[in-house]
Amino acid sequence: MLTTRLRSAVRAASGTLSHIRAATLCPCEDAIPSTSDSAPVGSAEGFRLYSGTAPLFMRAGGRLDVSAVAAAIEDADGLASIRSEDLVVNRTTTPKPKPALSELLFGRIMTDHMLQAAWNVNTGWSAPSIDPLAPLQLHPAAQVLHYGIECFEGMKAYMGVDGRIRMFRPDKNMDRLARSAQRLNLPDFEKVEYLECIKELLRVERDWLPDKEGFSLYLRPTYIATTPTLGIAPPSAALLYTIISPVGPYFPTGVKPIKLFVDTRHARAWPGGVGDCKVGGNYASTIRPQVQAAALGCQQVLYVLDNGAEGDGIVGESGAMNVFFLWRRKDGKKELVTPPLDGMILPGVTRDTVLSLVRSWSEFEVAERPIRWREIEAAVAENRMLEMFGTGTAVIIQPISTLLKSDGTALTVPFDSAETSRWIDRKPGTTYGAQKEPTTSLAGRLMRTIMDVQYGHTDSPWSVPVS
Ligand SMILES: Cc1ncc(COP(=O)(O)O)c(C=O)c1O
């Protein structure tokens, strides 16, 4: 169907062009559209988007004209798409005073505006708008309130040393939001166009972004089903909105390692579930285990899926972090290992960043593979465990010192605080790229390297200037 094919082309086009694989996209010089789904379109030069055999759009330069595609979808099915050129900005007349930097506790304070676009099955998307931040008006029967049809993202913007607002790999967050939405049967949205609207929101809120390393704006794109029905059915109305919270450094007084409670009783994710999507429901059930872990002196939970092998489950992830272990294997080789993206792990942007960096350094083995709890126990007992850390947008890298089991036994790995601080405090911009300096604190080195990109100390395609 025309609309479906166009929509799938837009979906593909919103990712990296080298990933486009769609029967509807073909190189210009290719007179006959390929219909093989397995043939990559490949090069980033001019494409035509085909519907049937009629060329509809041509891209100039390296980018598909997504606006034109979106407009064609509208023409094709009469439903409006999200288009950044339709964005309306209604500025507040009563901006709030900016808080002192010391008051910036994570997620407590919101900026003055929000970005929103509503979808309706009969009309498609409303024109996106930036409006003064205000409570939502929802029907008490709205599906999101009853069946948790909601997904979200967490991403940050930074003030670069060059005075430009910068986002870190925002395309990855848009891709993940679109995947989460698909899993909940929320309607597709135009990722590139919506990201353009988010950038405009950042420009509107520029004064909220502290010009100080460690500080940032945390963006929360949120997507909810608003259909007023108690029926468990595909949404016929939805709202996609983004709010912003200014945040301070996660470690204002130096990096501290945390203690995780090893939870085999509660599962965060399971085969066939939604563990790989960022849906609100994944988090609701983690609050109670988190409270129980806190009562035992642990800051977070490490979920280990007890899959029948008594005391030897599969290591998953922490409440809101992916986990990594740097150890010496039994053959003496140093290896950084993390659980694979098997459907039960959230594909973290920081996880992917860490994997890309360490692979580019080529200093030790890197593996994404299932990790059994017994392997962790053995590595700690045999003094082969070198470092443990979690990764996530909020914290970047979170060292882990202790894993506490329900029987009260604890596995502890020494944390080299001085070496970690040395890396974090070193002159920015000196660590990106292949450095052969011995790594005694991988956590510290990764943190410095990633911050260098985020704050624009080193050039990288991962850092996307917004202003
Ligand atoms: C369950 C879970 N795992 C991992 C992460 C880390 O993902 P990211 O690096 O994209 O922030 C998060 C945070 O978003 C999370 O909620």
Ligand as a Chemical Component Dictionary entry (heavy atoms), coordinates in Angstrom:
data_LIG
# 
_chem_comp.id                   LIG 
_chem_comp.type                 NON-POLYMER 
_chem_comp.pdbx_formal_charge   0 
_chem_comp.three_letter_code    LIG 
# 
loop_
_chem_comp_atom.comp_id 
_chem_comp_atom.atom_id 
_chem_comp_atom.alt_atom_id 
_chem_comp_atom.type_symbol 
_chem_comp_atom.charge 
_chem_comp_atom.model_Cartn_x 
_chem_comp_atom.model_Cartn_y 
_chem_comp_atom.model_Cartn_z 
_chem_comp_atom.pdbx_ordinal 
LIG C1 C1 C 0 16.783 -0.040 32.084 1  
LIG C2 C2 C 0 17.851 0.865  31.555 2  
LIG N1 N1 N 0 18.994 0.323  31.118 3  
LIG C3 C3 C 0 19.982 1.086  30.611 4  
LIG C4 C4 C 0 19.856 2.461  30.536 5  
LIG C5 C5 C 0 20.960 3.284  29.949 6  
LIG O1 O1 O 0 20.592 3.753  28.683 7  
LIG P1 P1 P 0 21.241 5.063  28.078 8  
LIG O2 O2 O 0 22.706 4.828  28.043 9  
LIG O3 O3 O 0 20.654 5.182  26.715 10 
LIG O4 O4 O 0 20.868 6.183  28.966 11 
LIG C6 C6 C 0 18.685 3.065  31.004 12 
LIG C7 C7 C 0 18.535 4.524  30.953 13 
LIG O5 O5 O 0 17.942 5.029  30.060 14 
LIG C8 C8 C 0 17.653 2.256  31.507 15 
LIG O6 O6 O 0 16.508 2.800  31.935 16 
# 
loop_
_chem_comp_bond.comp_id 
_chem_comp_bond.atom_id_1 
_chem_comp_bond.atom_id_2 
_chem_comp_bond.value_order 
_chem_comp_bond.pdbx_ordinal 
LIG C1 C2 SING 1  
LIG C2 N1 SING 2  
LIG C2 C8 DOUB 3  
LIG N1 C3 DOUB 4  
LIG C3 C4 SING 5  
LIG C4 C5 SING 6  
LIG C4 C6 DOUB 7  
LIG C5 O1 SING 8  
LIG O1 P1 SING 9  
LIG P1 O2 DOUB 10 
LIG P1 O3 SING 11 
LIG P1 O4 SING 12 
LIG C6 C7 SING 13 
LIG C6 C8 SING 14 
LIG C7 O5 DOUB 15 
LIG C8 O6 SING 16 
# 
